[in-house]
Amino acid sequence: MPFITLNNKARLFYRLEGGNELPVLVLSHSIATDHGMWEPQAQDLLPHFRLLRYDTRGHGASDAPEGEYSVEQLARDVLALADGLNISKFAFCGLSLGGTIGQWLAIHAPERLTKLVVANSSPQFVPRENWEARIHAVKKGGMRAIVDAAMQRLFSPEFLAKKNPYAANIRSVLLGTDAAGYVGCCAALRDVDHTRDLRKINTPTLVIAGANDISTPWVGHGEILAREIAGAQALHLPAAHLSNLERPKSFTAALFAFLLRADSGKTSLEAGFDVRRKMLGDAYVDAATAGTSEFTRDFQALITQYAWGTIWTRPGLDWRTRRLLVLATMAALGRWEEFRLHISTGLMHGLEPCDIKEVLLQTAIYAGVPTANTGFNIAREEVGKQEAMVQAAHLAKSPSNMI
């Protein structure tokens, strides 16, 4: 398992995923959760970031030393982790406790941060008496003493009523959190006060607040962050404290809008050619380019720039989802030449026959059985071609059976 041992001999568990060429994004979780809290965001973010998730000291698989922790200590853990992984700069997204860690980093180590997202957090968690009460309850009765009250604060009643699996998972993680680690982090939140230092933050910052968050409501918490951090952007989501779980796609969309560079250094036409080749293959694009005449050149540029370079490059939907949407749309409209093209290239670049079957069953209900019937016939032909090509390639590589 990936651990890093800190200077004080405590170990942190981490997960580092994604291409080495991508910008690093560190995700820091709330108190009484672990790095798995970010699972709804991880798969969408991975094509665009080298993703570093970790279990905060006292949580998950990380060590939970006895005693009180400080936000400074937790933030220095992040710096030590980054140093150990040879990461000099990174964007940082923290929720609740993670958000206070991000504030400390932006105040005291701004040279390490490229951008900062502070979600459902505060510069100061008052009153202190609330944290003292939690510490006392956990010391006396363990995590079970607070689990029900915590769940009511982490999620809205409507979300809990839906019995969402993410809520069930958080409850399980909360109960499994080391009591000493939880108490240590409660002390860190009890004592933190960044109010006077927020104006020192020059890192581009996004503040995310939950409209139904009773733990860190906008008034007195998020509003202070947004007001005091120079140039901070603010976003309100219809969610409670763990807004990334209640509104996962909206949360991820906010990260994309804030973190991704608007200018990749390529024109939309250049980006379009890159995506078009990845989706349709070099052979098809080369043939289409070779067949372009003076009469069709502007039309080819239009398709490449706006379809592939503007729409397909948007991060809100992954490429697999866009492929499936194109298939459903082309079938519904009877654009069978385009449908066949996207079946053929899709099968060569990640789609499986079961994906196509589901699209066509959906099409049968919403666009008619005859339409789906035609689609199934075309798909069967293309699947057969792909299977024949795979079989031929396999036989070509097999040792000769001749005596």
C-alpha positions in Angstrom: 0.0 0.0 0.0 1.3 3.5 -0.7 2.4 5.2 2.5 4.8 8.0 3.2 6.5 8.3 6.6 6.7 11.9 7.9 9.5 13.4 10.0 7.7 12.6 13.2 7.4 9.0 12.1 3.7 9.1 11.5 2.6 7.5 8.2 0.2 8.9 5.7 -1.7 6.8 3.2 -2.1 8.3 -0.3 -3.2 7.5 -3.8 -1.5 9.2 -6.7 -3.1 8.5 -10.1 -2.9 10.0 -13.6 -0.3 10.9 -16.2 3.0 12.4 -15.1 2.5 15.2 -17.7 -0.7 16.4 -16.1 -1.0 19.2 -13.5 -1.4 17.9 -9.9 -4.6 18.3 -8.0 -4.6 17.5 -4.3 -8.0 16.5 -2.7 -8.3 16.8 1.0 -11.4 15.4 2.8 -13.6 16.3 5.7 -13.2 15.3 9.3 -14.5 11.7 10.0 -14.2 10.6 6.3 -11.3 9.4 4.2 -9.9 9.9 0.7 -12.7 7.7 -0.7 -15.0 10.7 -0.2 -13.7 12.0 -3.5 -14.7 8.9 -5.5 -17.5 10.6 -7.4 -15.0 13.2 -8.7 -12.0 11.0 -9.3 -12.9 9.3 -12.6 -14.0 12.5 -14.2 -10.9 14.4 -13.0 -8.3 11.8 -13.9 -8.2 12.6 -17.7 -7.2 16.1 -16.8 -5.2 16.0 -13.6 -2.6 13.9 -11.8 -4.8 13.3 -8.8 -3.3 13.0 -5.3 -5.8 11.9 -2.6 -4.7 11.1 0.9 -6.0 10.1 4.3 -5.5 13.0 6.8 -3.6 12.2 9.9 -6.0 10.4 12.3 -8.2 9.1 9.5 -8.5 6.1 7.2 -5.3 4.1 6.8 -3.1 6.9 8.0 -1.6 6.8 11.5 -3.7 8.3 14.4 -1.2 9.5 17.1 -2.6 10.3 20.5 -3.0 13.9 21.4 -4.3 17.1 19.9 -3.5 18.1 16.4 -3.3 21.6 14.8 -4.2 22.7 11.3 -0.6 23.8 10.8 0.5 20.3 11.6 -2.0 18.8 9.1 -1.0 21.3 6.4 2.7 20.5 6.9 1.8 16.8 6.5 0.5 17.8 3.0 3.8 19.6 2.2 5.8 16.6 3.4 3.7 14.3 1.3 4.2 16.5 -1.8 7.9 16.8 -1.1 8.2 13.0 -0.8 6.5 12.6 -4.1 8.6 15.3 -5.8 5.6 17.5 -6.4 6.7 21.2 -6.3 3.4 22.8 -7.2 -0.2 21.7 -7.1 -3.8 22.9 -7.1 -5.6 22.1 -3.8 -9.2 21.3 -3.2 -10.3 20.8 0.4 -13.7 20.4 2.0 -14.5 21.3 5.6 -11.3 20.3 7.5 -9.6 20.0 4.1 -10.6 23.6 3.4 -8.9 24.9 6.5 -5.8 23.0 5.5 -6.0 24.7 2.1 -6.3 28.1 3.8 -3.2 27.5 5.8 -1.2 26.5 2.7 -2.3 29.6 0.8 -1.3 31.8 3.7 2.0 30.2 4.7 3.1 28.4 1.5 1.6 30.3 -1.4 4.6 29.4 -3.6 3.4 25.8 -3.7 -0.2 26.4 -4.8 -1.5 27.2 -8.3 -5.1 27.4 -7.3 -7.3 26.8 -4.2 -10.8 25.5 -3.8 -12.3 25.8 -0.3 -15.6 24.0 0.0 -18.0 24.0 2.9 -15.4 25.4 5.2 -14.7 28.4 7.4 -11.8 30.5 8.7 -13.0 29.8 12.3 -15.3 27.0 13.6 -17.1 28.5 16.5 -18.2 28.1 19.2 -15.4 26.2 20.9 -17.9 24.5 23.2 -19.3 22.5 20.4 -15.9 20.9 19.8 -15.3 20.3 23.5 -18.7 18.5 23.6 -17.8 16.3 20.7 -14.4 15.5 22.2 -16.0 14.5 25.5 -18.6 12.4 23.8 -16.1 10.4 21.7 -13.7 9.9 24.6 -16.6 8.5 26.6 -18.6 6.6 24.1 -16.5 6.2 20.9 -17.6 7.1 17.4 -21.0 5.6 17.9 -21.8 8.4 20.4 -21.8 11.0 17.6 -22.6 9.1 14.4 -26.3 9.9 14.2 -25.9 13.6 14.9 -22.9 13.8 12.5 -24.9 12.2 9.6 -27.7 14.8 10.1 -25.1 17.5 9.8 -23.2 16.0 6.8 -26.3 15.4 4.6 -29.7 17.0 4.0 -32.8 15.1 5.2 -33.8 14.6 1.6 -30.5 13.0 0.6 -30.6 10.7 3.6 -34.2 9.7 2.8 -33.1 8.5 -0.6 -30.7 6.0 1.1 -27.9 7.0 -1.3 -25.0 4.5 -1.2 -22.6 7.4 -0.7 -24.3 8.3 2.6 -24.2 4.7 3.7 -20.5 4.6 2.9 -19.7 7.7 4.9 -21.6 6.3 7.9 -19.4 3.2 7.7 -16.2 5.2 7.4 -17.3 7.5 10.2 -17.8 4.5 12.5 -14.5 3.1 11.6 -12.6 6.3 12.2 -10.0 6.0 15.0 -11.4 7.9 18.0 -8.0 9.3 18.9 -7.6 10.6 15.4 -11.0 12.2 15.4 -10.4 13.9 18.7 -7.1 15.2 17.5 -8.7 16.8 14.4 -11.6 18.1 16.5 -8.9 20.0 18.5 -7.4 21.4 15.3 -10.8 22.7 14.1 -11.6 24.1 17.6 -8.4 26.1 17.7 -8.1 27.3 14.1 -8.6 31.0 13.3 -7.6 32.3 9.9 -9.8 35.3 10.0 -7.1 37.9 10.3 -4.8 36.2 7.7 -7.3 35.7 4.8 -6.2 38.9 3.1 -2.7 37.5 2.8 -4.1 34.9 0.3 -3.2 35.8 -3.3 -3.8 32.4 -4.8 -6.8 32.3 -7.1 -9.5 30.9 -5.0 -13.0 29.3 -5.4 -15.3 29.2 -2.4 -18.1 26.6 -2.6 -21.0 26.7 -0.1 -24.0 24.5 0.5 -27.4 26.2 0.7 -28.5 23.5 3.2 -25.2 23.3 5.1 -25.9 23.7 8.9 -22.3 23.0 9.8 -20.7 25.9 7.8 -23.5 28.0 6.5 -22.8 30.8 4.1 -23.5 33.5 6.7 -20.6 33.7 9.1 -18.5 31.2 7.2 -18.3 31.1 3.4 -19.2 34.7 3.1 -16.2 35.7 5.1 -13.9 33.6 2.9 -15.3 35.1 -0.3 -15.2 38.6 1.1 -11.7 38.6 2.6 -9.8 36.5 0.0 -8.9 38.9 -2.8 -10.6 38.1 -6.1 -12.3 34.9 -4.7 -15.1 33.4 -6.7 -18.1 31.9 -5.0 -20.5 29.1 -5.9 -23.6 28.0 -4.0 -24.9 24.5 -4.4 -28.2 23.1 -3.2 -26.6 20.7 -0.8 -25.6 20.2 2.8 -22.1 19.9 4.3 -20.7 17.1 2.0 -21.7 19.0 -1.2 -19.4 16.9 -3.4 -21.5 13.9 -2.6 -25.0 15.5 -2.7 -24.2 17.3 -6.0 -21.3 15.4 -7.4 -21.6 16.4 -11.0 -22.2 20.1 -10.2 -19.2 20.0 -7.8 -17.0 18.5 -10.5 -18.3 20.9 -13.1 -17.3 23.8 -10.8 -13.8 22.3 -10.5 -13.4 22.0 -14.2 -14.6 25.6 -14.8 -12.2 27.0 -12.2 -9.1 24.8 -12.5 -8.7 24.0 -16.2 -6.8 26.5 -18.2 -9.0 28.3 -20.7 -6.0 28.4 -23.1 -4.3 25.1 -23.7 -1.9 26.8 -26.2 -3.8 25.2 -29.2 -6.4 26.7 -31.4 -9.8 25.0 -31.4 -9.0 23.7 -34.9 -5.8 22.1 -33.7 -7.4 20.7 -30.6 -10.2 19.4 -32.9 -7.8 17.5 -35.1 -6.3 15.9 -32.0 -9.7 14.7 -30.7 -10.9 13.7 -34.1 -7.9 11.4 -34.5 -8.4 9.9 -31.1 -12.1 9.3 -31.7 -12.1 8.2 -35.4 -8.6 6.9 -35.9 -5.7 8.2 -38.0 -6.7 6.2 -41.1 -10.2 7.8 -41.3 -8.9 11.3 -40.6 -6.0 10.9 -43.1 -8.5 9.7 -45.7 -10.9 12.5 -45.0 -8.1 15.1 -45.2 -6.7 13.7 -48.4 -10.2 13.8 -49.9 -10.7 17.4 -49.0 -11.1 19.7 -52.0 -11.1 23.5 -52.2 -14.9 23.2 -52.3 -15.2 21.1 -49.1 -12.2 22.6 -47.1 -14.2 25.1 -45.2 -16.8 22.6 -44.3 -14.2 20.2 -42.9 -12.7 23.0 -40.9 -16.1 23.8 -39.5 -16.7 20.3 -38.3 -13.2 19.9 -36.9 -13.2 23.3 -35.1 -16.7 23.3 -33.6 -17.7 19.7 -33.3 -14.4 18.2 -32.3 -12.5 21.2 -31.0 -15.3 23.0 -29.1 -17.9 20.4 -28.0 -15.9 17.2 -27.8 -13.2 18.9 -25.7 -15.6 20.0 -23.0 -14.8 18.1 -19.8 -18.4 17.8 -18.5 -19.0 14.5 -20.4 -16.4 11.8 -20.9 -15.7 10.6 -24.4 -17.4 7.3 -23.9 -20.6 9.0 -23.0 -20.4 11.4 -25.9 -19.9 8.4 -28.3 -23.1 6.8 -26.9 -25.0 10.0 -27.3 -23.9 10.3 -30.9 -25.0 6.8 -31.6 -28.4 7.3 -30.1 -28.9 10.7 -31.9 -27.7 9.3 -35.3 -30.0 6.3 -35.0 -33.0 8.5 -34.0 -32.4 10.8 -37.0 -31.7 7.9 -39.3 -28.2 9.2 -40.2 -27.1 5.6 -40.9 -23.7 6.5 -42.6 -22.6 8.5 -39.5 -24.1 5.8 -37.2 -22.0 3.1 -38.9 -18.9 5.2 -38.7 -19.3 5.8 -35.0 -20.0 2.1 -34.4 -16.9 1.0 -36.3 -14.5 3.6 -34.7 -16.2 3.2 -31.3 -15.5 -0.6 -31.3 -11.9 0.1 -32.1 -11.5 2.7 -29.3 -13.2 1.4 -26.2 -16.9 0.7 -26.9 -18.1 -2.9 -26.4 -21.1 -4.6 -28.1 -23.0 -4.5 -24.8 -22.8 -0.7 -24.9 -24.3 -0.5 -28.4 -27.0 -3.0 -27.4 -28.1 -0.7 -24.5 -28.2 2.3 -26.8 -30.3 0.6 -29.3 -32.8 -0.8 -26.7 -33.2 2.8 -25.4 -33.6 3.9 -29.0 -36.3 1.3 -29.6 -38.4 2.8 -26.8 -37.9 6.5 -27.7 -37.4 6.5 -31.4 -39.3 3.4 -32.5 -38.7 -0.3 -33.1 -38.0 0.0 -36.8 -35.2 2.4 -36.1 -33.6 0.1 -33.6 -34.0 -2.8 -36.0 -32.0 -1.0 -38.6 -29.4 -0.1 -36.0 -29.1 -3.6 -34.7 -28.5 -4.9 -38.3 -25.8 -2.3 -38.9 -24.2 -3.0 -35.5 -24.2 -6.7 -36.1 -22.3 -6.2 -39.3 -19.7 -4.0 -37.7 -19.3 -6.2 -34.7 -18.8 -9.1 -37.1 -16.1 -7.2 -39.0 -14.3 -6.3 -35.8 -14.4 -9.9 -34.6 -13.0 -11.1 -37.9 -10.2 -8.5 -37.8 -9.3 -9.6 -34.2 -9.3 -13.3 -35.2 -7.2 -12.6 -38.3 -4.7 -10.7 -36.2 -4.6 -13.5 -33.7 -3.9 -16.1 -36.3 -1.2 -14.0 -37.9 0.6 -13.9 -34.6 0.1 -17.6 -33.8 3.0 -20.1 -34.5 2.4 -22.2 -37.6 0.6 -25.5 -37.0 2.1 -26.9 -40.2 4.2 -30.0 -39.9 
